[in-house]
Each structure stands twice: as C-alpha cells, then as structure tokens.
C-alpha cells in the first residue's frame, strides 16, 4: 500500500507523508520518477517556514532544476500541504 499523498502529483513529482515520521517536525517527501537502476529518488523538505531541503545523498542523483522546482511547488501549495500534515497526524480535524 502506498503512503498517503500530501497533494496530487505535479509534473511527475509525488508528495508523500510517512506514518513513521509522526514525531518529526512537519515535512514532505518528494518522490521523483524512475531513476538509475529503476529506483525512485526521494528527497525531504522541512515545511518550515521557510521551506528547506533536508540534505541527503539522494540530492546528488537530481539536477538543480528538479530540486528547485520541487521546492517551488511546496512553497506554492504550502497551506494545502501543511494542513494535510496536520490532518494526517491527527493535529487538526479533516
């Protein structure tokens, strides 16, 4: 079963939450399509504000434009994503 999505996919990017992350501060995982060897690449952004990329080895598999565009989408839809985080983790009524 796939993890819940924060928002519908945008430009081939998936925005997800994982239940195991309940005790972390609000963030979203961005999943990029099939990469090398058929694996998807995932990176994580703290929702802040400000929205901030969490450093990881996965970033090296992406180009700067992809990383920047993911951040722009999160910033554009911040309210929606943050509200979904709160609903998913029971911090706000749906």
Phi, psi and omega in degrees: 000132181285147177295159181295148179265143178284318175215165177297153179305143179232124177052037178082000179263138176253141181241115190231159169243156175233130184303329181295343183273011184311321185270004176267164176288161186305131179202170178224142175265134177252125183250122178265155182302186183306128179251210178299142179057026175074010180266144175277149178257131179240135171230165186233140176238132169289141181279345175061228008283155358281161175293131185220134178290134174271123182298138176201163178296333182298331181302326181296339180275358182243158175268163185301325180295319179296316181295316180295317181295321177300315179297318180299318179297317179298316180295319180295327185244027185305311182303314181297314181294315181296319177297320178296321177303310182297320178294314183300319182265013174073024180266353181206144177290143179294000000 
